[in-house]
Amino acid sequence: MRMLKIGAYVVGGLVALLALVLILVVSFVDPNDFRADIAGMVERQTGRKLTLEGDLKLSVFPWLALQTGAARLSDAPGFGDEPFVSIQGARASVRLLPLLRGKLEVGKITLAGARIRLITDANGHDNWADLGKSQAGADAAAPAGSTSLPTIAGLAIEDAAVVMENRQTHSQRSLREFNLTTGRLASGEPFDLKSDFVLDEGKALSIKGHVATTVTANLERNAHQLADPAIDVTVSGTGFPPEGLPVRIRAHSLVLDIGHKTHQLDGLSLTTTWKGDGIPPAGIPLSVVADKLAADLSAQTLALTGLTVEVAGGRLTGALRGQDILGTPKLQGALTLEPVSPREWLPKLGIELPTSRDPAVLKQLSLSAQLVATPSSVDFSALTLKLDDTLATGSLGVSDFATRALRFSLDVDKIDADRYLAPLPAAAAAKSGAKAPKEPPTPIPVELLRKLNANGELRVGEAIFSGIRFTKLRLGVAARDGKVRLHPSEASMYGGQYRGDIGIDATAERARVSLDEHVSHIEFAPLLKDLFDTQRMSGKGSLNLKATGVGRDSDELLRTLAGTLDFNVTDGALEGADLWYEIRRARSLLKKQTAPQRTGPARTPFSALKGSGVIRDGVWSNQDLEASLQYLKVTGQGTVDVPDSTLDYKLLATVLKIPREGADTSQMQDMVDAQIPVKVTGALDDPKVRPDIEGLVKARVKEELKKGQEKLQDKLKDKLKDLFNKR
């Protein structure tokens, strides 16, 4: 026991002696006398010049503390005269008595006005690389072993800034107005942390932030937890509102297990309100909520569960998982857009919907799909899209963001596309009682077509496009570099089949459109009713069109149309015109008789109607029109002006026989084998069919002259015979 007491006295004496020595050092030694030595030591270790501008202050009890004023460390050669690091002041201290017992207790560390410049020059050299090498050598020379981790009373950083400049890429980032305060720092014990900062990405982006949380840092395990982190930032710059975009981020906890490279965020909530040009004054509210976000950096995997994204009332839910997140990340998972009314939702996004022909459309939209996304692509598979009463399934995606390569394969049950178009001018005029204006030409979107990069196929069970009804529609789309091809293009329609090949070349100022269209065995009456709202013609047949046109809009395209067209129709009728009645009426006029009365509807039935011709500048010229009627055979030639929707035909109707029925049947036997010229002129949807009276008279006169000439020749022959017989 006596020896222990003696040992205690010795140790106590040594501690007292050491304390006395420290007090004497502080009292009689001025640390400023060693400024040159300190600067020299730093320069030998780093190769940089240290300049201590402020006073050095040293205190001992109860803290062994060192305080400095302004100081700066020079930059590496070739990086300019500005300092690499500079500070306005700093203070660090350790508690003296625990230090004498071998325990390190650090006091509050303060740092004011720190400035750090991190620069990469045009050759790719960094201004901190030499310091890294020196530190690496120092670390290698340090003896192995472990020491107990110190506690720190707190950390306070005021008005710090870091500038990161890359002269190779001509880019600059900076962290400025950085402030940080903490409570007592001890491994495994929670402490409060608050921070403010401004992060700039050149002049295009600036983020002003505030962070507050409670941190538990386990330095031995290298695992850390943030409880109830609260982050508030305001984003401003190019594309953001002048007052900035406020973003509020909250979470229940964030666990960073750096030792095992696993991290987890629970209870994430992000909210903001987007404002800017073209957006409603109240802005667009946006929120993102997730139950859990877990990342394993060793396996390079990520899992996001309970995801809900709300934009102005539109709700998207789902879950995602990621692979190779540190290399070429790939995200995949299920997403669902809950039913929303586009008519109510889109105006909240600043998107004004145009007036549609059917005001009942755009009432409901929903979507579900499996998402696969990479940095260069996105794909939606197992897609189910519901818009009003239209259901689409299949896949849709962008295979390459750089080239905007759209790829799709969609099956649609039914769609009436005309319901979504603007009201027809005629319909608007009819409602107001005014005369229907001419529908303006449709521009060809040359710029859009040049940017379009798409490849896919659309299959539709039932469809209506431009009034035409299709079933089993199949449409292939291939578009790139301003060239678009719609092929294969096929469908069932009006009891027959359609197949076509449409090409658009938008590489020049005016688009060039090529058409190779074929319809077979179709019913023309319902087709013309749906296409032109006319019932002037019926029958079943085929049509082939092969043509090209050039223009900026539909009018120019039609007026430059060139190619060929042929058709063949059987068992039909021209409604609204009775050719046989017009022939009877013309005969009555010639004979100065009372015009006959028509019985039954005005229609001209035919068993066959066919023709072919060439299209030049939008005008179809036909030289071989043939029509077979019950009592007539009609041939002729003429033109159809497609842009003006008019026709001009000269026909020749040959009377084959006289029908048995009719009041004037017995009187018309003289018309058998007669050839009646007929003119057909006017609008395509309301043509005028009239016998050519002038032509008929000329033909009759010519015929009478011919008969008279024949009689005269016969008489002359008889006279000559008599004369020769007398001789």
Secondary structure, DSSP 8 states (H G I E B T S, - for coil): -HHHHHHHHHHHHHHHHHHHHHHHHHHH--GGGGHHHHHHHHHHHHSS-EEE-S-EEEE-SSEEEEEE-SEEE---TTS-SS-SEEESEEEEEEEHHHHHTT--EEEEEEEES-EEEEEE-TTS-BTTHHHHHHHHHHHHHS--------EEEEEEEEEEEEEEEETTTTEEEEEEEEEEEE--B-TTSEEEEEEEEEEEETTTEEEEEEEEEEEEEETTTTEEEEEEEEEEEEEEETTS-TT-EEEEEE-SEEEEETTTTEEEEEEEEEEEEE--TTS-TT-EEEEEEEEEEEEETTTTEEEEEEEEEEETTEEEEEEEEEESTTSS-EEEEEEEEEEE-HHHHGGGGT------SSTT-SS-EEEEEEEEEETTEEEEEEEEEEETTEEEEEEEEEEETTTTEEEEEEEEEEEEGGGGS---HHHHHHHHTS--------B--HHHHHH-EEEEEEEEEEEEETTEEEEEEEEEEEEETTEEEEEEEEEEETTEEEEEEEEEE-SSSSEEEEEEEEEEEEEHHHHHHHHHS--SEEEEEEEEEEEEEEESBHHHHHHT-EEEEEEEEEEEEEET--HHHHHHHHHHHHTT-------S-SEEEEEEEEEEEEEETTEEEEEEEEEE-SSEEEEEEEEEETTTTEEEEEEEEEE----S-STTTGGGGGGTT-EEEEEEEEETTEEEEEE-HHHHHHHHHHHHHHHHHHHHHHHHHHHHHHHHHH-
